[in-house]
Amino acid sequence: MNPIFIVAALAAALAACVPATPSYLVAAADPAIPSPGPRYATVTAGVKDYQPLGPRDWRELNRQVAPGSGQPSSEGARRGR
C-alpha cells in the first residue's frame, strides 16, 4: 500500500474528530448578549480646512522647517560631520 494513502486516511480520520464550529464563533451570534449600540460619527470628522494663504517670507518659512540645534542638518551629514 502506498504511504500517501495511509497519511491521507489518517488526516481524514483526524478531521472527522474536529468540532464543526468553535464555541467562541457561535457565541458572537447570540442575541441575548448585550452590546453597546453604534456611535454616531460625522463623515467630515477630522477634516482640516486648507485655505490659501497670502505670500509669506521664504526665509522665515525655511527657518521654521529647518532642523533644530540638537538635530543634525543635512548639510552637516553631507560633509561627514
C-alpha positions as CSV (number, residue, x, y, z in Angstrom):
1,M,0.0,0.0,0.0
2,N,1.2,3.5,-0.8
3,P,2.3,5.6,2.2
4,I,0.4,8.6,0.7
5,F,-2.9,6.8,1.1
6,I,-2.1,5.9,4.7
7,V,-1.3,9.6,5.5
8,A,-4.5,10.8,3.7
9,A,-6.6,8.3,5.6
10,L,-5.1,9.4,9.0
11,A,-5.7,13.0,8.1
12,A,-9.4,12.3,7.2
13,A,-9.8,10.4,10.4
14,L,-8.4,13.3,12.4
15,A,-10.6,15.8,10.5
16,A,-13.7,13.9,11.5
17,C,-12.9,14.4,15.2
18,V,-12.7,18.2,15.0
19,P,-15.9,20.0,16.1
20,A,-17.8,21.7,13.2
21,T,-18.0,25.3,14.7
22,P,-15.9,26.6,17.6
23,S,-18.0,27.8,20.5
24,Y,-16.4,31.3,20.5
25,L,-17.7,31.9,17.0
26,V,-21.2,30.8,17.9
27,A,-21.3,33.0,21.0
28,A,-20.8,36.1,18.9
29,A,-24.2,35.5,17.1
30,D,-26.1,35.1,20.4
31,P,-28.7,37.9,20.5
32,A,-29.1,37.6,24.3
33,I,-25.6,39.0,24.9
34,P,-25.8,42.8,25.5
35,S,-23.6,45.0,23.4
36,P,-23.2,48.8,23.1
37,G,-25.0,50.5,20.3
38,P,-23.3,52.1,17.3
39,R,-22.0,55.7,17.9
40,Y,-22.8,58.5,15.5
41,A,-19.7,59.8,13.7
42,T,-19.9,62.6,11.1
43,V,-18.5,62.0,7.7
44,T,-16.3,65.1,7.9
45,A,-14.9,64.4,11.3
46,G,-11.1,65.2,11.4
47,V,-11.1,67.0,8.1
48,K,-8.8,70.1,8.1
49,D,-9.7,73.2,6.3
50,Y,-6.9,74.2,3.8
51,Q,-7.4,77.8,2.7
52,P,-4.9,79.6,0.5
53,L,-2.6,81.9,2.4
54,G,-1.1,85.1,1.3
55,P,2.5,85.4,0.2
56,R,5.0,84.9,3.1
57,D,8.7,85.5,3.5
58,W,10.5,82.4,2.2
59,R,13.4,83.0,4.6
60,E,11.1,82.7,7.6
61,L,9.5,79.6,6.2
62,N,12.9,78.0,5.8
63,R,13.8,78.8,9.4
64,Q,10.5,77.1,10.6
65,V,11.2,73.9,8.8
66,A,14.9,73.7,9.4
67,P,16.2,71.1,11.9
68,G,16.7,72.4,15.4
69,S,20.1,72.9,17.0
70,G,20.1,69.4,18.6
71,Q,19.3,67.7,15.3
72,P,22.0,67.2,12.6
73,S,21.4,69.1,9.5
74,S,21.5,67.6,6.0
75,E,24.5,69.9,5.2
76,G,26.4,68.5,8.1
77,A,25.6,64.9,7.1
78,R,26.8,65.6,3.6
79,R,30.1,66.9,4.9
80,G,30.6,63.9,7.2
81,R,30.1,65.7,10.5
